Amino acid sequence: MMKPSASRPAVRQLGRGLAALLLSAAACHGAYAGADTGRSAAVSTPPAAAAASAAASTSALPGNSLYQLDISLTDASNQRFNLRDMAGTPVLVTMFYGDCNAACPIIIETLKRTVEALGPNASKLRVLMVSLDPFNDSPAGLAQLVKNKQLDPQRFRLAVAKDESQTRMLAGALQIKFRQLGDGVINHTTRVALLDGSGLTKAVSTRLDTTPDAEFVKQINSLLKTVKN
């Protein structure tokens, strides 16, 4: 989907090239978007699962919680953790890769602006971005990306799974399609999921634009209002 750049710093500057990136990313994204509409969508939860969603502890996760997946991750601080360690607070989760020069910079910028649009409620939210490229994305590389993109490490957690199998497991659960095209290029769809404290998906957005998805922001804020400080 993306063509590798010779210089990561240059790649990661949206600046004047934003319009070109949007056109390029949208074209590539369309090849894999399938039935995605590019709009946010609320996800209905069965009554039994809704009742279980009140449980924040890992010992009481609903059966259809994303946190039921046994996925080992390492973040930009070289800290190892399990996916279910994210339980307890609402989380925006998506996937990307470090050498992406089209969709991924836009996704990162969108997430930054989405967090900003939440105002004070943003303190109740965390953002988890997991690499699609466990072969080439290292904790050190992710740390450099956090620095280059000026991401708040208290809010954003960039991580990589321990192997390709777990990477594909998570992508499948998040309904993110991807394939390796060679030379470091990965074709992938864009999908950001909003999880509640117990790992149930409450809403999703497939919009590829640096302007925050207004409906998605509304859905996030609605969930955050139910979270006690």
C-alpha positions, 0 to 999 in steps of 0.5 A, a space after each residue: 500500500 505504501 512506498 517506502 521512503 529513503 528518510 523516515 524523518 521526511 516521511 513522517 512530516 505531513 506538512 505541505 505534502 498532506 494533500 498528496 498523502 491523502 490522495 495516495 492513501 485513499 487510493 490504496 485504502 480503497 483497494 482493500 476497503 471492501 464494504 467499509 464506508 469510511 464512517 464511524 459505526 456504533 457496535 451493538 452489544 448483546 445484553 449479556 455482554 453489556 452486563 459483563 462489560 462493567 467488569 474491569 478486572 482481567 478475571 471477569 472479562 466477557 467471552 467476546 472481549 478482545 482481551 481474551 486474546 493471548 497476545 504478548 506485546 512490547 512497547 516503545 519503552 521496551 516494556 513487555 505486556 499482554 493485550 489484556 493489561 490494557 483492560 480497565 479504561 477505554 482504549 482506541 486501538 488500531 494497527 500501522 507500521 513504522 515505514 508506512 508513508 501514506 495512510 499511517 502518518 494520517 492515522 497518527 495525525 487523526 488520532 492526535 487530533 481526535 484526542 485533542 477534540 475530546 477535551 478534558 475527557 481525553 484523560 480517561 482514554 488511552 490509544 494503542 497502536 500495534 505494528 503490522 510489521 513485527 519483523 522490522 518494527 523494534 521498540 527503539 524504532 517505535 520510540 523514535 516514532 513517538 518522539 518524531 510525532 510528538 506523541 504523549 507517552 501517557 496517552 499513546 502506546 505503540 507496540 509490536 507483537 512477539 511474532 507474525 502469528 500474534 500480529 495476524 491474530 490481532 488484525 483478524 480480531 480487529 477486522 484489519 486486512 493486510 498483506 506484505 507486498 515486498 520491499 517493506 511495503 504492506 497493503 492494509 485497511 484502516 480501522 480504529 476501534 473504540 473498546 470499553 474497559 472490558 475490551 468490548 468494541 463499542 464503535 469503529 471508524 474507517 475514515 482516512 482523513 486528518 480531520 477528526 471523525 465527528 460522529 466517532 468523537 461523539 461516540 468516544 465522549 459518550 463512553 468516557 462520560 460513563 467512566 469515573 475519574 
